Amino acid sequence: MGWRTLIVLTAAVLFISCKTVAILPTKTPVKKVDVNALASKVKSNYPKATKLRARIRAIYDDGKRKQQVIVQMRIEREKTVWLSASMVIPIAKLLVTKEGVSFYEKFQKNYFKGDFELINAPFNTSFSYDDIENLLLGKPFADPSEGRWKQIANPQYYILIPQGKKGGLQPTLFFDPVTFLLKEQRILVPGSLQNITVRYTNHQRIQGDYFPQQIEVIIVDGAQRYQLDLEYTRTDLPSALSFPFEIPEGYKPISF
C-alpha cells in the first residue's frame, strides 16, 4: 500500500469517526456535548408514522374559570390536523392545513376560514402549520439539526438555544439526557410581555414511535396566566383517516 493511499484511508476513517460521534444516555448531561451529534440523536426520536388518532382530555384554566372538554384528534403528518371538541355533545371543530385554518363553534354559531390569524391574533404569535403539528407530536418548534445551536449548562437537561440571525420563533429546548426526548420548550414573544412554555411531562411508545401522553401549555401575558393541560387517553396509528369538516349554514364569520 502506497503512502498516498494510506493517508487517504486514514483521513476517511477520521472523517467518518468525527461524523458518527456517539451520544450515550447518561443520568446527568455531558457539560460540553457535541451539539450536532445530540441533534441527530434527538431527531431519531421523531415519529415516523404518517397517521395518528387520539382521544384527548383537555383542561383549560385562566385563573377565573376551569373547563374540561374531550377532543378527538386526527393527524396526517405534514398535511392535516383535525380536532373535534365535545362536552357531552359536539361543540366545535378545527381543521388546520398548510394553506390555513377552518373553525366553527356551535354555541355562538360562529366560524372562521382563512390564514393562521385565528391562532396567532390572540397571542401575537407567528405559528404556522408545522408549529401546531410539532406541538401535538412532541417535536421542537425549531429543528436543532438545522442552523447553529448553543448548549446552556444545566444539571438535569440538555438545553439548546439558537445562535446567529434572529427570525421567527426562537425557542429554548430542553431534552432528557437518558431518552433524548423533548421535555420542554420555551418561547419569548418579541415585542410583548408574553412567554409560552410547553412541557411534555410523560410520553408513550406505540409501534416503535414516541408520542406525548401529557402536555402542559402555559401562556403568561404580564400578570395574566393561561394553562391548557392535554392528556392523551387513547392513541393509535390507523392505516387510513378521514377529516370530516363542513361549516353549517347560517353561521357568522369571526372577524379580527
PyRosetta script that sets phi, psi and omega in degrees:
from pyrosetta import init, pose_from_sequence

init()
pose = pose_from_sequence("MGWRTLIVLTAAVLFISCKTVAILPTKTPVKKVDVNALASKVKSNYPKATKLRARIRAIYDDGKRKQQVIVQMRIEREKTVWLSASMVIPIAKLLVTKEGVSFYEKFQKNYFKGDFELINAPFNTSFSYDDIENLLLGKPFADPSEGRWKQIANPQYYILIPQGKKGGLQPTLFFDPVTFLLKEQRILVPGSLQNITVRYTNHQRIQGDYFPQQIEVIIVDGAQRYQLDLEYTRTDLPSALSFPFEIPEGYKPISF")
pose.set_psi(1, 125.7)
pose.set_omega(1, 179.7)
pose.set_phi(2, -72.0)
pose.set_psi(2, 160.5)
pose.set_omega(2, -176.8)
pose.set_phi(3, -66.1)
pose.set_psi(3, -31.1)
pose.set_omega(3, 178.9)
pose.set_phi(4, -66.7)
pose.set_psi(4, -42.5)
pose.set_omega(4, 177.7)
pose.set_phi(5, -61.6)
pose.set_psi(5, -41.6)
pose.set_omega(5, -179.9)
pose.set_phi(6, -61.2)
pose.set_psi(6, -43.1)
pose.set_omega(6, 179.9)
pose.set_phi(7, -63.7)
pose.set_psi(7, -43.9)
pose.set_omega(7, -179.5)
pose.set_phi(8, -61.9)
pose.set_psi(8, -45.0)
pose.set_omega(8, -179.7)
pose.set_phi(9, -64.9)
pose.set_psi(9, -42.2)
pose.set_omega(9, 179.4)
pose.set_phi(10, -62.1)
pose.set_psi(10, -43.8)
pose.set_omega(10, 178.9)
pose.set_phi(11, -62.3)
pose.set_psi(11, -40.4)
pose.set_omega(11, -179.6)
pose.set_phi(12, -64.0)
pose.set_psi(12, -42.9)
pose.set_omega(12, 179.6)
pose.set_phi(13, -62.6)
pose.set_psi(13, -43.8)
pose.set_omega(13, 179.7)
pose.set_phi(14, -64.1)
pose.set_psi(14, -40.7)
pose.set_omega(14, -179.6)
pose.set_phi(15, -63.8)
pose.set_psi(15, -46.9)
pose.set_omega(15, -179.7)
pose.set_phi(16, -63.7)
pose.set_psi(16, -40.2)
pose.set_omega(16, 179.6)
pose.set_phi(17, -62.1)
pose.set_psi(17, -40.8)
pose.set_omega(17, 179.9)
pose.set_phi(18, -68.1)
pose.set_psi(18, -32.4)
pose.set_omega(18, -177.7)
pose.set_phi(19, -77.7)
pose.set_psi(19, -17.4)
pose.set_omega(19, -175.1)
pose.set_phi(20, -120.1)
pose.set_psi(20, 41.3)
pose.set_omega(20, 177.2)
pose.set_phi(21, -60.5)
pose.set_psi(21, 126.7)
pose.set_omega(21, -178.1)
pose.set_phi(22, -84.1)
pose.set_psi(22, 131.9)
pose.set_omega(22, 173.1)
pose.set_phi(23, -107.4)
pose.set_psi(23, 111.6)
pose.set_omega(23, -175.1)
pose.set_phi(24, -94.2)
pose.set_psi(24, 149.3)
pose.set_omega(24, 175.7)
pose.set_phi(25, -62.6)
pose.set_psi(25, 134.2)
pose.set_omega(25, 177.7)
pose.set_phi(26, -141.6)
pose.set_psi(26, 151.7)
pose.set_omega(26, 179.9)
pose.set_phi(27, -68.2)
pose.set_psi(27, -32.1)
pose.set_omega(27, 176.5)
pose.set_phi(28, -120.3)
pose.set_psi(28, 144.0)
pose.set_omega(28, -176.7)
pose.set_phi(29, -64.4)
pose.set_psi(29, 147.2)
pose.set_omega(29, 171.7)
pose.set_phi(30, -68.8)
pose.set_psi(30, 133.2)
pose.set_omega(30, -172.7)
pose.set_phi(31, -64.3)
pose.set_psi(31, -41.6)
pose.set_omega(31, 178.5)
pose.set_phi(32, -122.8)
pose.set_psi(32, 80.6)
pose.set_omega(32, -176.2)
pose.set_phi(33, -80.2)
pose.set_psi(33, 153.2)
pose.set_omega(33, 171.3)
pose.set_phi(34, -73.7)
pose.set_psi(34, 105.2)
pose.set_omega(34, -172.8)
pose.set_phi(35, -60.9)
pose.set_psi(35, -39.3)
pose.set_omega(35, -180.0)
pose.set_phi(36, -64.7)
pose.set_psi(36, -41.7)
pose.set_omega(36, 178.5)
pose.set_phi(37, -67.2)
pose.set_psi(37, -39.0)
pose.set_omega(37, 176.9)
pose.set_phi(38, -62.8)
pose.set_psi(38, -43.5)
pose.set_omega(38, 179.4)
pose.set_phi(39, -61.1)
pose.set_psi(39, -39.6)
pose.set_omega(39, 178.1)
pose.set_phi(40, -64.1)
pose.set_psi(40, -40.7)
pose.set_omega(40, 178.4)
pose.set_phi(41, -64.9)
pose.set_psi(41, -43.1)
pose.set_omega(41, 178.7)
pose.set_phi(42, -61.0)
pose.set_psi(42, -45.5)
pose.set_omega(42, -177.1)
pose.set_phi(43, -65.2)
pose.set_psi(43, -28.1)
pose.set_omega(43, 178.9)
pose.set_phi(44, -66.3)
pose.set_psi(44, -16.8)
pose.set_omega(44, 178.3)
pose.set_phi(45, -88.6)
pose.set_psi(45, -7.9)
pose.set_omega(45, -178.2)
pose.set_phi(46, -62.4)
pose.set_psi(46, 141.1)
pose.set_omega(46, 179.3)
pose.set_phi(47, -59.1)
pose.set_psi(47, 138.7)
pose.set_omega(47, 178.9)
pose.set_phi(48, -103.2)
pose.set_psi(48, -17.2)
pose.set_omega(48, 178.0)
pose.set_phi(49, -64.1)
pose.set_psi(49, 142.9)
pose.set_omega(49, -177.6)
pose.set_phi(50, -91.1)
pose.set_psi(50, -18.8)
pose.set_omega(50, -177.1)
pose.set_phi(51, -132.5)
pose.set_psi(51, 137.5)
pose.set_omega(51, -178.1)
pose.set_phi(52, -138.4)
pose.set_psi(52, 139.2)
pose.set_omega(52, 175.4)
pose.set_phi(53, -132.6)
pose.set_psi(53, 135.6)
pose.set_omega(53, -177.0)
pose.set_phi(54, -148.6)
pose.set_psi(54, 150.5)
pose.set_omega(54, 169.4)
pose.set_phi(55, -104.4)
pose.set_psi(55, 127.9)
pose.set_omega(55, -173.0)
pose.set_phi(56, -123.5)
pose.set_psi(56, 132.1)
pose.set_omega(56, 170.4)
pose.set_phi(57, -93.7)
pose.set_psi(57, 114.9)
pose.set_omega(57, -175.3)
pose.set_phi(58, -112.0)
pose.set_psi(58, 129.8)
pose.set_omega(58, 178.0)
pose.set_phi(59, -121.7)
pose.set_psi(59, 122.8)
pose.set_omega(59, 179.3)
pose.set_phi(60, -106.9)
pose.set_psi(60, 134.6)
pose.set_omega(60, -178.5)
pose.set_phi(61, -141.5)
pose.set_psi(61, 118.1)
pose.set_omega(61, 177.3)
pose.set_phi(62, -111.6)
pose.set_psi(62, 14.7)
pose.set_omega(62, -179.6)
pose.set_phi(63, 89.3)
pose.set_psi(63, -21.2)
pose.set_omega(63, 178.7)
pose.set_phi(64, -107.8)
pose.set_psi(64, -33.6)
pose.set_omega(64, 177.6)
pose.set_phi(65, -143.2)
pose.set_psi(65, 152.3)
pose.set_omega(65, 179.9)
pose.set_phi(66, -128.7)
pose.set_psi(66, 127.1)
pose.set_omega(66, -173.4)
pose.set_phi(67, -137.2)
pose.set_psi(67, 140.8)
pose.set_omega(67, 179.6)
pose.set_phi(68, -118.4)
pose.set_psi(68, 136.9)
pose.set_omega(68, 174.4)
pose.set_phi(69, -135.5)
pose.set_psi(69, 159.4)
pose.set_omega(69, 174.2)
pose.set_phi(70, -104.7)
pose.set_psi(70, 130.3)
pose.set_omega(70, -176.5)
pose.set_phi(71, -119.3)
pose.set_psi(71, 127.1)
pose.set_omega(71, 169.6)
pose.set_phi(72, -93.1)
pose.set_psi(72, 125.1)
pose.set_omega(72, -176.6)
pose.set_phi(73, -119.6)
pose.set_psi(73, 137.2)
pose.set_omega(73, 173.8)
pose.set_phi(74, -132.9)
pose.set_psi(74, 134.6)
pose.set_omega(74, -179.9)
pose.set_phi(75, -133.1)
pose.set_psi(75, 129.0)
pose.set_omega(75, 164.6)
pose.set_phi(76, -108.5)
pose.set_psi(76, 109.4)
pose.set_omega(76, -168.1)
pose.set_phi(77, -54.4)
pose.set_psi(77, 133.7)
pose.set_omega(77, 178.9)
pose.set_phi(78, 68.6)
pose.set_psi(78, 14.1)
pose.set_omega(78, 179.8)
pose.set_phi(79, -134.6)
pose.set_psi(79, -54.9)
pose.set_omega(79, -168.2)
pose.set_phi(80, -146.7)
pose.set_psi(80, 137.0)
pose.set_omega(80, 167.0)
pose.set_phi(81, -120.0)
pose.set_psi(81, 126.2)
pose.set_omega(81, -178.2)
pose.set_phi(82, -125.5)
pose.set_psi(82, 127.7)
pose.set_omega(82, -179.7)
pose.set_phi(83, -128.8)
pose.set_psi(83, 135.2)
pose.set_omega(83, 175.6)
pose.set_phi(84, -129.3)
pose.set_psi(84, 116.6)
pose.set_omega(84, -176.0)
pose.set_phi(85, -101.7)
pose.set_psi(85, 145.3)
pose.set_omega(85, 179.9)
pose.set_phi(86, -144.8)
pose.set_psi(86, 149.7)
pose.set_omega(86, 170.2)
pose.set_phi(87, -130.7)
pose.set_psi(87, 84.6)
pose.set_omega(87, -170.7)
pose.set_phi(88, 73.6)
pose.set_psi(88, -50.8)
pose.set_omega(88, 175.7)
pose.set_phi(89, -118.4)
pose.set_psi(89, 156.4)
pose.set_omega(89, 177.3)
pose.set_phi(90, -59.8)
pose.set_psi(90, 137.0)
pose.set_omega(90, -178.0)
pose.set_phi(91, -122.5)
pose.set_psi(91, -22.5)
pose.set_omega(91, -177.1)
pose.set_phi(92, -163.8)
pose.set_psi(92, 155.3)
pose.set_omega(92, 174.3)
pose.set_phi(93, -135.9)
pose.set_psi(93, 146.9)
pose.set_omega(93, 179.2)
pose.set_phi(94, -135.1)
pose.set_psi(94, 132.9)
pose.set_omega(94, 177.2)
pose.set_phi(95, -126.7)
pose.set_psi(95, 121.6)
pose.set_omega(95, -178.3)
pose.set_phi(96, -120.6)
pose.set_psi(96, 127.4)
pose.set_omega(96, 175.9)
pose.set_phi(97, -130.8)
pose.set_psi(97, 178.6)
pose.set_omega(97, 176.9)
pose.set_phi(98, -60.5)
pose.set_psi(98, -29.7)
pose.set_omega(98, -175.1)
pose.set_phi(99, -81.1)
pose.set_psi(99, -27.2)
pose.set_omega(99, -178.1)
pose.set_phi(100, 164.8)
pose.set_psi(100, -160.0)
pose.set_omega(100, -172.4)
pose.set_phi(101, -127.8)
pose.set_psi(101, 136.8)
pose.set_omega(101, 171.7)
pose.set_phi(102, -126.4)
pose.set_psi(102, 139.4)
pose.set_omega(102, -174.4)
pose.set_phi(103, -154.2)
pose.set_psi(103, 145.5)
pose.set_omega(103, 167.5)
pose.set_phi(104, -149.8)
pose.set_psi(104, 150.8)
pose.set_omega(104, 178.2)
pose.set_phi(105, -133.3)
pose.set_psi(105, 145.1)
pose.set_omega(105, -167.5)
pose.set_phi(106, -88.2)
pose.set_psi(106, -19.6)
pose.set_omega(106, -177.2)
pose.set_phi(107, -68.6)
pose.set_psi(107, -53.7)
pose.set_omega(107, -179.4)
pose.set_phi(108, -93.4)
pose.set_psi(108, -4.7)
pose.set_omega(108, -178.2)
pose.set_phi(109, 56.1)
pose.set_psi(109, 50.4)
pose.set_omega(109, 178.1)
pose.set_phi(110, -109.4)
pose.set_psi(110, 158.6)
pose.set_omega(110, 175.1)
pose.set_phi(111, -147.9)
pose.set_psi(111, 161.9)
pose.set_omega(111, 174.9)
pose.set_phi(112, -140.9)
pose.set_psi(112, 140.6)
pose.set_omega(112, 174.7)
pose.set_phi(113, -147.5)
pose.set_psi(113, 112.9)
pose.set_omega(113, -177.2)
pose.set_phi(114, 176.2)
pose.set_psi(114, -143.4)
pose.set_omega(114, -178.1)
pose.set_phi(115, -85.4)
pose.set_psi(115, -157.8)
pose.set_omega(115, -174.3)
pose.set_phi(116, -87.8)
pose.set_psi(116, 15.9)
pose.set_omega(116, 179.1)
pose.set_phi(117, -60.9)
pose.set_psi(117, -35.2)
pose.set_omega(117, 179.7)
pose.set_phi(118, -56.1)
pose.set_psi(118, -39.6)
pose.set_omega(118, -178.0)
pose.set_phi(119, -85.4)
pose.set_psi(119, -37.1)
pose.set_omega(119, -171.5)
pose.set_phi(120, -88.5)
pose.set_psi(120, -31.2)
pose.set_omega(120, -175.3)
pose.set_phi(121, -57.6)
pose.set_psi(121, -44.7)
pose.set_omega(121, -177.5)
pose.set_phi(122, -64.8)
pose.set_psi(122, -24.7)
pose.set_omega(122, -172.9)
pose.set_phi(123, -119.0)
pose.set_psi(123, 4.7)
pose.set_omega(123, 179.3)
pose.set_phi(124, 56.2)
pose.set_psi(124, 39.4)
pose.set_omega(124, -178.7)
pose.set_phi(125, -106.1)
pose.set_psi(125, -177.8)
pose.set_omega(125, -179.8)
pose.set_phi(126, -136.6)
pose.set_psi(126, 45.7)
pose.set_omega(126, -178.8)
pose.set_phi(127, -69.8)
pose.set_psi(127, 142.9)
pose.set_omega(127, 175.5)
pose.set_phi(128, -112.2)
pose.set_psi(128, -179.0)
pose.set_omega(128, 177.5)
pose.set_phi(129, -56.6)
pose.set_psi(129, -46.0)
pose.set_omega(129, -176.9)
pose.set_phi(130, -58.6)
pose.set_psi(130, -37.9)
pose.set_omega(130, -179.3)
pose.set_phi(131, -65.5)
pose.set_psi(131, -41.8)
pose.set_omega(131, 179.3)
pose.set_phi(132, -63.6)
pose.set_psi(132, -46.7)
pose.set_omega(132, 179.6)
pose.set_phi(133, -63.2)
pose.set_psi(133, -43.9)
pose.set_omega(133, -179.3)
pose.set_phi(134, -60.9)
pose.set_psi(134, -42.6)
pose.set_omega(134, 179.0)
pose.set_phi(135, -57.4)
pose.set_psi(135, -45.8)
pose.set_omega(135, -176.1)
pose.set_phi(136, -73.8)
pose.set_psi(136, -23.9)
pose.set_omega(136, -179.0)
pose.set_phi(137, -98.5)
pose.set_psi(137, 0.5)
pose.set_omega(137, 178.1)
pose.set_phi(138, 78.4)
pose.set_psi(138, 27.5)
pose.set_omega(138, 178.9)
pose.set_phi(139, -106.1)
pose.set_psi(139, 152.2)
pose.set_omega(139, 179.2)
pose.set_phi(140, -68.9)
pose.set_psi(140, 149.6)
pose.set_omega(140, 177.4)
pose.set_phi(141, -61.4)
pose.set_psi(141, -34.5)
pose.set_omega(141, 177.7)
pose.set_phi(142, -121.1)
pose.set_psi(142, 133.7)
pose.set_omega(142, -176.4)
pose.set_phi(143, -76.3)
pose.set_psi(143, 117.2)
pose.set_omega(143, -179.0)
pose.set_phi(144, -69.3)
pose.set_psi(144, -7.6)
pose.set_omega(144, 175.9)
pose.set_phi(145, -86.4)
pose.set_psi(145, -2.8)
pose.set_omega(145, 178.9)
pose.set_phi(146, -117.3)
pose.set_psi(146, 136.7)
pose.set_omega(146, -179.5)
pose.set_phi(147, 79.1)
pose.set_psi(147, -167.3)
pose.set_omega(147, -178.1)
pose.set_phi(148, -107.4)
pose.set_psi(148, 135.3)
pose.set_omega(148, -178.1)
pose.set_phi(149, -131.2)
pose.set_psi(149, 153.7)
pose.set_omega(149, -179.3)
pose.set_phi(150, -125.4)
pose.set_psi(150, 138.7)
pose.set_omega(150, 177.2)
pose.set_phi(151, -85.1)
pose.set_psi(151, 137.1)
pose.set_omega(151, 173.3)
pose.set_phi(152, -107.1)
pose.set_psi(152, 126.0)
pose.set_omega(152, -177.1)
pose.set_phi(153, -60.8)
pose.set_psi(153, 134.6)
pose.set_omega(153, 179.2)
pose.set_phi(154, -158.3)
pose.set_psi(154, 139.0)
pose.set_omega(154, -177.1)
pose.set_phi(155, -78.2)
pose.set_psi(155, -9.9)
pose.set_omega(155, -174.2)
pose.set_phi(156, -115.0)
pose.set_psi(156, -37.1)
pose.set_omega(156, -174.3)
pose.set_phi(157, -129.2)
pose.set_psi(157, 158.2)
pose.set_omega(157, 161.9)
pose.set_phi(158, -79.7)
pose.set_psi(158, 119.9)
pose.set_omega(158, -179.6)
pose.set_phi(159, -114.6)
pose.set_psi(159, 127.0)
pose.set_omega(159, -179.6)
pose.set_phi(160, -122.4)
pose.set_psi(160, 139.7)
pose.set_omega(160, 172.8)
pose.set_phi(161, -129.0)
pose.set_psi(161, 147.0)
pose.set_omega(161, -179.1)
pose.set_phi(162, -73.3)
pose.set_psi(162, 150.4)
pose.set_omega(162, 176.5)
pose.set_phi(163, -116.7)
pose.set_psi(163, 167.0)
pose.set_omega(163, 175.5)
pose.set_phi(164, 87.6)
pose.set_psi(164, -153.6)
pose.set_omega(164, -175.0)
pose.set_phi(165, -61.8)
pose.set_psi(165, 130.8)
pose.set_omega(165, 179.8)
pose.set_phi(166, -87.3)
pose.set_psi(166, 133.9)
pose.set_omega(166, 177.4)
pose.set_phi(167, -171.8)
pose.set_psi(167, 137.6)
pose.set_omega(167, -178.2)
pose.set_phi(168, 69.7)
pose.set_psi(168, -154.6)
pose.set_omega(168, -179.3)
pose.set_phi(169, -70.5)
pose.set_psi(169, 135.8)
pose.set_omega(169, -179.9)
pose.set_phi(170, -122.0)
pose.set_psi(170, 79.1)
pose.set_omega(170, -174.9)
pose.set_phi(171, -82.7)
pose.set_psi(171, 157.3)
pose.set_omega(171, 166.1)
pose.set_phi(172, -104.4)
pose.set_psi(172, 124.8)
pose.set_omega(172, -171.9)
pose.set_phi(173, -109.5)
pose.set_psi(173, 136.7)
pose.set_omega(173, 179.5)
pose.set_phi(174, -118.4)
pose.set_psi(174, 123.3)
pose.set_omega(174, -179.1)
pose.set_phi(175, -121.1)
pose.set_psi(175, 142.2)
pose.set_omega(175, 177.6)
pose.set_phi(176, -70.9)
pose.set_psi(176, 131.4)
pose.set_omega(176, -177.0)
pose.set_phi(177, -75.0)
pose.set_psi(177, -12.0)
pose.set_omega(177, 179.2)
pose.set_phi(178, -95.0)
pose.set_psi(178, -49.5)
pose.set_omega(178, -176.3)
pose.set_phi(179, -96.4)
pose.set_psi(179, -19.4)
pose.set_omega(179, -176.2)
pose.set_phi(180, 65.3)
pose.set_psi(180, 19.8)
pose.set_omega(180, 175.8)
pose.set_phi(181, -84.6)
pose.set_psi(181, 150.0)
pose.set_omega(181, 177.3)
pose.set_phi(182, -69.2)
pose.set_psi(182, 124.4)
pose.set_omega(182, 179.9)
pose.set_phi(183, -104.0)
pose.set_psi(183, -27.7)
pose.set_omega(183, -177.2)
pose.set_phi(184, -162.8)
pose.set_psi(184, 147.9)
pose.set_omega(184, 169.1)
pose.set_phi(185, -141.9)
pose.set_psi(185, 138.3)
pose.set_omega(185, -177.2)
pose.set_phi(186, -122.0)
pose.set_psi(186, 142.4)
pose.set_omega(186, -179.8)
pose.set_phi(187, -133.8)
pose.set_psi(187, 129.5)
pose.set_omega(187, 170.0)
pose.set_phi(188, -96.4)
pose.set_psi(188, 126.2)
pose.set_omega(188, -178.9)
pose.set_phi(189, -82.5)
pose.set_psi(189, 117.2)
pose.set_omega(189, -176.6)
pose.set_phi(190, -56.9)
pose.set_psi(190, 139.6)
pose.set_omega(190, 175.8)
pose.set_phi(191, 72.4)
pose.set_psi(191, 19.7)
pose.set_omega(191, -179.5)
pose.set_phi(192, -147.7)
pose.set_psi(192, 176.5)
pose.set_omega(192, 175.2)
pose.set_phi(193, -96.3)
pose.set_psi(193, 13.2)
pose.set_omega(193, -175.7)
pose.set_phi(194, -89.1)
pose.set_psi(194, 142.3)
pose.set_omega(194, 167.8)
pose.set_phi(195, -140.5)
pose.set_psi(195, 147.4)
pose.set_omega(195, -177.0)
pose.set_phi(196, -120.9)
pose.set_psi(196, 129.8)
pose.set_omega(196, 176.5)
pose.set_phi(197, -121.5)
pose.set_psi(197, 129.9)
pose.set_omega(197, 176.3)
pose.set_phi(198, -120.0)
pose.set_psi(198, 118.9)
pose.set_omega(198, -179.9)
pose.set_phi(199, -113.6)
pose.set_psi(199, 135.7)
pose.set_omega(199, 175.7)
pose.set_phi(200, -108.1)
pose.set_psi(200, 95.0)
pose.set_omega(200, -171.6)
pose.set_phi(201, -82.9)
pose.set_psi(201, -15.0)
pose.set_omega(201, 178.0)
pose.set_phi(202, -157.1)
pose.set_psi(202, 147.2)
pose.set_omega(202, 178.1)
pose.set_phi(203, -124.0)
pose.set_psi(203, 162.2)
pose.set_omega(203, 174.4)
pose.set_phi(204, -133.1)
pose.set_psi(204, 150.1)
pose.set_omega(204, 179.4)
pose.set_phi(205, -111.5)
pose.set_psi(205, 125.8)
pose.set_omega(205, -177.7)
pose.set_phi(206, -131.0)
pose.set_psi(206, 118.6)
pose.set_omega(206, 179.0)
pose.set_phi(207, 49.8)
pose.set_psi(207, 42.3)
pose.set_omega(207, 175.5)
pose.set_phi(208, 86.9)
pose.set_psi(208, -8.6)
pose.set_omega(208, 179.5)
pose.set_phi(209, -102.9)
pose.set_psi(209, 146.8)
pose.set_omega(209, 174.7)
pose.set_phi(210, -97.1)
pose.set_psi(210, 132.5)
pose.set_omega(210, 177.6)
pose.set_phi(211, -132.4)
pose.set_psi(211, 154.2)
pose.set_omega(211, 175.6)
pose.set_phi(212, -63.4)
pose.set_psi(212, 149.5)
pose.set_omega(212, 171.4)
pose.set_phi(213, -117.3)
pose.set_psi(213, -30.0)
pose.set_omega(213, 176.0)
pose.set_phi(214, -140.8)
pose.set_psi(214, 129.7)
pose.set_omega(214, -179.9)
pose.set_phi(215, -128.6)
pose.set_psi(215, 136.5)
pose.set_omega(215, 171.0)
pose.set_phi(216, -113.9)
pose.set_psi(216, 124.3)
pose.set_omega(216, 175.1)
pose.set_phi(217, -113.2)
pose.set_psi(217, 118.2)
pose.set_omega(217, -176.7)
pose.set_phi(218, -121.3)
pose.set_psi(218, 124.8)
pose.set_omega(218, 177.9)
pose.set_phi(219, -117.4)
pose.set_psi(219, 123.7)
pose.set_omega(219, 177.7)
pose.set_phi(220, -113.8)
pose.set_psi(220, 123.8)
pose.set_omega(220, 179.2)
pose.set_phi(221, -125.2)
pose.set_psi(221, 92.5)
pose.set_omega(221, -174.4)
pose.set_phi(222, 65.4)
pose.set_psi(222, -119.7)
pose.set_omega(222, 179.9)
pose.set_phi(223, -89.2)
pose.set_psi(223, -8.8)
pose.set_omega(223, -177.2)
pose.set_phi(224, -90.5)
pose.set_psi(224, 137.3)
pose.set_omega(224, -178.8)
pose.set_phi(225, -128.0)
pose.set_psi(225, 130.6)
pose.set_omega(225, 176.8)
pose.set_phi(226, -121.0)
pose.set_psi(226, 140.0)
pose.set_omega(226, 178.3)
pose.set_phi(227, -135.6)
pose.set_psi(227, 136.0)
pose.set_omega(227, 175.6)
pose.set_phi(228, -125.0)
pose.set_psi(228, 118.3)
pose.set_omega(228, 178.0)
pose.set_phi(229, -103.7)
pose.set_psi(229, 128.1)
pose.set_omega(229, 180.0)
pose.set_phi(230, -118.0)
pose.set_psi(230, 124.2)
pose.set_omega(230, 176.6)
pose.set_phi(231, -120.2)
pose.set_psi(231, 117.0)
pose.set_omega(231, 179.1)
pose.set_phi(232, -80.5)
pose.set_psi(232, 101.0)
pose.set_omega(232, -174.9)
pose.set_phi(233, -86.1)
pose.set_psi(233, -19.8)
pose.set_omega(233, 176.3)
pose.set_phi(234, -153.4)
pose.set_psi(234, 126.0)
pose.set_omega(234, -177.1)
pose.set_phi(235, -136.5)
pose.set_psi(235, 135.7)
pose.set_omega(235, 173.4)
pose.set_phi(236, -146.0)
pose.set_psi(236, 171.6)
pose.set_omega(236, -176.0)
pose.set_phi(237, -121.9)
pose.set_psi(237, 82.9)
pose.set_omega(237, -177.4)
pose.set_phi(238, -72.8)
pose.set_psi(238, 159.7)
pose.set_omega(238, 178.9)
pose.set_phi(239, -80.9)
pose.set_psi(239, -20.7)
pose.set_omega(239, 179.8)
pose.set_phi(240, -143.6)
pose.set_psi(240, 148.6)
pose.set_omega(240, 179.9)
pose.set_phi(241, -139.8)
pose.set_psi(241, 150.7)
pose.set_omega(241, 170.3)
pose.set_phi(242, -119.3)
pose.set_psi(242, 157.8)
pose.set_omega(242, -177.2)
pose.set_phi(243, -131.4)
pose.set_psi(243, 69.2)
pose.set_omega(243, -176.8)
pose.set_phi(244, -64.6)
pose.set_psi(244, 127.7)
pose.set_omega(244, -179.7)
pose.set_phi(245, -157.5)
pose.set_psi(245, 120.7)
pose.set_omega(245, 177.1)
pose.set_phi(246, -149.9)
pose.set_psi(246, 121.0)
pose.set_omega(246, -179.9)
pose.set_phi(247, -70.7)
pose.set_psi(247, 123.1)
pose.set_omega(247, -178.8)
pose.set_phi(248, -63.2)
pose.set_psi(248, 152.9)
pose.set_omega(248, 178.1)
pose.set_phi(249, -67.9)
pose.set_psi(249, 146.8)
pose.set_omega(249, 176.7)
pose.set_phi(250, 88.1)
pose.set_psi(250, -3.6)
pose.set_omega(250, 178.8)
pose.set_phi(251, -78.1)
pose.set_psi(251, 150.0)
pose.set_omega(251, -177.1)
pose.set_phi(252, -99.7)
pose.set_psi(252, 140.2)
pose.set_omega(252, 179.9)
pose.set_phi(253, -70.9)
pose.set_psi(253, 144.0)
pose.set_omega(253, 174.2)
pose.set_phi(254, -84.5)
pose.set_psi(254, 132.7)
pose.set_omega(254, 178.1)
pose.set_phi(255, -118.9)
pose.set_psi(255, 153.1)
pose.set_omega(255, -178.8)
pose.set_phi(256, -114.3)
pose.dump_pdb("model.pdb")
